[in-house]
Amino acid sequence: MLRLHYFSDNPALAVDDDEESVYSIDLIKEFEAVGRAWKAFLADWLLKEEDESQIFVKFFKFHKCYDLIPTSAKLVVFDTQLLVKKAFFALVYNGVRAAPLWDSQRQNFVGMLTITDFIKILQMYYTSPNVAMDELEEHKLETWRQVLQGSVMPLVSIGPDSSLFEAIRMLITNRIHRLPVIDPETGNVLYILTHKRILRFLFLYINELPKPAYLQSKLRDLRIGTLNDIETATEETSIIEALRKFVNRRVSALPLIDENGRLKDIYAKFDVINLAAEKTYNNLDVSLKTANEHRNEWFEGVQKCTLDETLFDVMERIVRAEVHRLVVVDEEDKVIGIISLSDLLMYLVLRPTGECGAGGTSLRNEHASIEEKDENTISDPSTDKSPRKENIQEETPIQETELEETECQDQ
């Protein structure tokens, strides 16, 4: 069962106070249990593949986007008339990283709101800790979309009957992090696909599947990820400077290093949401060290690897740790690279088909970062099919006092 939580400032859309509006995160099933017989059938079928580089390609072409949709989940939706401030409070409150945007006048979905948008808002309007950001308090999401008109891109979506291979291709070639699955008949958003969820789905089967020999190759030999020109920061770097790095370099995380280049911590885009949770976005001149002292329970932690580890070990670590990237360090713990979920999926799935950058390494080595176009803001599709809205259950805007109970998980 999919539960939609619709946020709007329109009082006419409010629901009764006694209605149960949010499922406990503990009650949401990730995936249905995968039967042993089904795994065995799939493994036998893939064992017949003579070209081992095609094993994961066939696996993802065989499965549909529908296979990844859990039997019980929630989807947060924002009205474009909602205040920017309330929207980002709602992300925190519901424990999600992004949400589809519903235009009640057009009667269709017009894009995604992401943490990247919050960062751009802060960077645009922040001047000093002594000046309140009134625009952030007063602007609606629709207003912000108009401000970003020059960088608006069409909404990228996929149907439930499309293959996971196609979903991976769309995520990586469009350099986005989240791909809405939209019902072609109703136009309703069913689910949001991410790199993390797709790789985690693969690992439900990984022990039964035939394993290509390259999984036991070392990163040093495969050259996966970004291994040069790594954007870093120090604990003394200010938040506003980190935001500039996120936007200008289009990266999703900054390894924090000491004076010798050794890894000490990390500051990711997602950490910026703490500014909304604690309402501390009026002072962005504080250091990242101070900012990291206020991390909440959803902090992913600093996960790292070395070039002498195998590809399979790296895949397993990133899945088990439920992180978006690993920092590559040398024997002295000095930062030498980054390997992301998109890098792994590109190597496993797009490289064998020739649909990736030269040499099969990260597209970030040739262009701007894959990881960090991140839906690149609230987009405006003119061709999207209009959904029927009668199945969307409305919800009153959250109260700021409710933020203390937030549990934030990946969406």
N, C-alpha and C positions, 0 to 999 in steps of 0.2 A: 504494500500500500504506500502510495506517495502522498505525503502531506505537504501542501504548499502554504507558505507563510508570506502573506502579501502585506507590505508596509506602505501606508499612505497617510497623508495629513488630512485627508477628506473625512470628516466625522460621519458622513453618510455610509461609509464603508466599514464602520466599526462593528465588531461582534460582541456578543454578550460577555460580560466579565467572567461568568462561570464556565465558559467554554474552555475545554482543554486545548491549548493552542500550540504547545511545544512538546514533542516527544522527548523523553530522556534519551541522551546519547547512548546510554548503555543498552537501550532496547532496540536500537537500530541494527539490523543484521547487515553485515558487510556483503556477504555473498551466500547463496545457497550452497550447502555442502555438495562437493563434486563426488559423484559415485565412483567406486573403484572400477567397476565394469566399463564405465564411460572413459575413464583415464586409460585403461588398458586398450580399448578399441582405438583411441586416438594415437597412442604410442605405437601400436602395430601398424597403423596407417602411415605414420611418419617414418617408421623404420624402412619402408620401401623406397624412400627418397634417396637416390644415389648421390645427389649433390648436397652435402651436409650444410652448405651455406644457406640452403633454401628451407631448412627445417622450421626456423622461427617465422620465416616469411609465410610458409604454408599454414602454420599454426594460427597466425593472426588473420590470414585470408579466410580460414575455415570458420572462425568465430565472428559473430555479429556484435554490433554495439549493444543490442538487446541483452546479450549474455552477461554484460557487465552491470546491468541495472539491478540493484538489490531489491529484494522482495519488500523491504520496508526502509523508507528513507524520507528525508525532508528536503525541501527546496525553498530557499528564501528568495522572494521576488520583491523588487522595489518599484514603486510608482515614480515616474520622472518628476512629479511635483513634490516629492519628499525633500525636506531640507537635507543638504549635504551632511551637516553635523549629525542628524538623526540616522542617516544611512550608515555612516561608519560606526556609530554606536551600535547599530543593529547587527553589523558584521561581527563585532565583538560579542555581543549578547548571544547570538545564535551560533557562535563558534565556526564561522565560515570565512573564506578568503575572498570570495567574489559572489556576485549575485546578478541574475538577468534583470534587465530594466524593461518595465512595461509602460508604454505610452497609452494612457487611458483615452486620449483624444483620437489617436490613430487606431486604437484597438489592436496593437501588435507589439511584439518585443522589438526593441530598438538597439540592443547592445548589452554589454556587461559592465558592471561597476567593479573595479578591482582596487587593490591596495596601491597599485601604480597611480591610479587617479588621485588618491589621497595624497600621495607624495608630490604629485604635480601641483595640486591645490596648495599645499603647504609651501612649496618652493616659490610659487608665483606670488603669493600674498604676504609672505613673511618678510619683515624689514628689520625688526629689532625686538628684544624681549619687552620693551616698554610700550609697544604699539599693539593693541588688541586687533586680532584678525576678524573684524566685523563681517567681512565678506563670507568667511567660513561659517559664521553663525546665521547668516541671512540667506545665502544663496540656495536655490533649489537645484536638484540634479539637472533639470532641463536647462537652467541658466549655465551651469558648468559645461554642458554639452555644447552650448552656443559659443562659449569661450574657446573651446577646443575645436571649433568647426574646421580649422585648417588641417587638423591631424585626424579627423574622423575617418574611420575605415568601415567598410561594410561588415555586418555581423557574419561571422563564419560559423556554420552549424552543420549538423549531419543527421541523417535519418536513422532510426533504430535498426533497420534491416541492412544498413551498410556494414562492411567488414571492419574489423578492428585494424586491419592493415590500412584501409583508407583513412581511418581516424588518425592513426599515427602519421601518415603522410600529410594530412591536413594540419595537424598540430605543429609538425616540424617545418614544413615548407612555408606556412603562414607565420611562423615564429610566435605562436600563442601558447598559453599555458592551460587554457580551459576551452573545451569544445562542447557547446550545448547539443544535446540529443533532442531533436524536435519531432514530434509526431506529425507526419505529413498530412494526416486527415484533419486533425483538430488545430494544428499549429502550436500546441502546448509544449512547453519544455518538460521533458521527462527526467533528465539527468544531466549532470555535467561530467564529461570525461576529462581526465588529467593523465599526464605521463605516469604519475605515481600509481594511480589505480590500474593502469594498463599493465605496468611491470609487475605489480602485486598479483594481478590475475594470472600472468604467466607462471608465477611461482607457486600457484595452486597445483600446477601440473609438472613442475620442473623435475621432480624426482622420477617420474614415470617416462618422461620424454627422452628420446635419443639426444645425446649431447655432442655438439660439434667439437672437434679437437681444439679449435681456437679458444674455447672457454678456459682451457688450462694454460693459455699463453699469458705471458706477463704484460702488464700495461706498457712497459718499456719498449716492447716489440710491436705492440699494436698501435701505439700513439693515439689513443682515444682522448678526447677532451681538449681543453685549452692548456697548453704547456708553455706559453710565453705571454709576455705583456699582461701579467695578472694585476688587476686593480686591487690595491690593498688600502688599509687605513691603520691608524694607531688608536690606542685607547684615549689619546688626547684629542683626536679629531672631533670636531663639533658635529652635532646632528645635522645641521643645515648643510655642512660640507659633504657629509655622507649622502644626503638627499641629492645633491648636485652630481655626485659620482654615479648614483643609481640612474639618474635621468640622462646625463651626458654620455656615460660609457655603456648604458643599457645593460647593466649587470644586476643580478638579484641578490647578491651577497658580497660582503667585503670581509675577507680574512683580516683580523686585527693582529698586527705583528709588533715585536719589540724592536729595539734599535739594531739588533743583529738579524732581523728578518725572520725570527722564529715565531711560529704560530702561538698566539695566546688566547684568542677568542674569535668570535665571528659576529658580524652585525648584518642581518638580512632584512630584505624589504618587509617581511612579515613582522619584524620587531617594531616597525614604525606604528603598527596598530596599537601598541601600548600607549602612544601619545593620545589616541582617541579614548582609550579605556580610562586613562587617568586624567584626561583633560589638561595635559601639560604641553600642548602644541603652541602655546604662546611664547615659550622660551626654547628656541632651537639652537641656542649658542652653548648649551651644556655639552659636556664631553660624552663620547660613546661609552666610556667606562661608567659614568653616572647613569646613563640611559639603561645600560645592561643590568644595573643593580635592581631595576624595577621590572625585570622580566617576570612574566606569569608562568603558570604551570605548563603551558603548551610549548615552551622553548624546546627546540629540537636537539640542542646540544651541538658541539663541534665534533663532527665525524671526519676522520682523515684516513688516508691510505698512502702507500708508497708505490713507486713504479715497479717494484719487484713482486708485487702481489698479482695473482691471476685475475683474469676478467671475471670468472665465476665468483671468486671471493669478494670482489668489489660489488658485483650485482647483489649477492646475498647480504652484504653489510648494509647497502643502501636501502634494501627492502625491509630488512629486520629493524633497522634503526628508524625507518619511516621518515627519512630526510629527503631533501631535494637535490643534494649535492654532497660530494666528498672533497675535502681539501687535500691536494697531493703535496706531500712533504718529502724532503730528503732525509738522510740518516741523522742530520743535525736538527731535524724538525723545522727546517726552513721551508717556507711556502714556495712551491715551484709550479703549481697548476691547480686546475679545478676540473672535476669530472661531474657532469650533471645527468639527471634522468634522461634528458633529451639526447645527450651524447650517446648514452647506452642504447636507447631505442633506435637511434639513427644507425649505429654500427650493426646492431643485431638484425634490423629489418630493412632499412632503406639502402644500406651499403650493398647487399647482395643483388639488389635490383638496379643499381647504378643511379639511384635517385638521391644522391647526397653530394657533398662537396668533394673536392679533389682529395684522393687518398683515404676517404672514409672518415676523416677526422671531423672535429666540430666545425659547423658552419661559422662559428664565432672566429675561427682563424682566418676567414675570408671576408666576412661581412660583420655587421653588428651582431651582438649576441643573440643566439636563439633564446636563451633563458629569459631574455629580458624585454622582448617586445610585449610580453605579458598582456595580451588582448588589447594592447596599446590604447586604452581608454575606451570611453563610452562611444560605441559606434552607432552608425545610423544607416541601417539597411533600407533601401527603397523597394527591394524585391522580396522581402520576407513575407511568408504567408501569414495572414492574420489569424491568431488563435481565437477560439471561443473561450471566453473568460469565466463562464458560469461555474467551472469546476475549481476556480481559484478561491480559497477561503481567505477573506479579508482579516486583517489584524490591526489593531490600533498601534500607533508608534510606541516603541518601548520607552520606559522611564529610565533615566540615567542612574537611578539608585539600584537598578537591577543588575548593573554590570559587575558587581562584586561576586556574583555566583557564576560568572562565565567560565565555561570550559571550551577551549578553542581547538578544534580539530581541522584537519585539512579538508577543504572543499575544492 
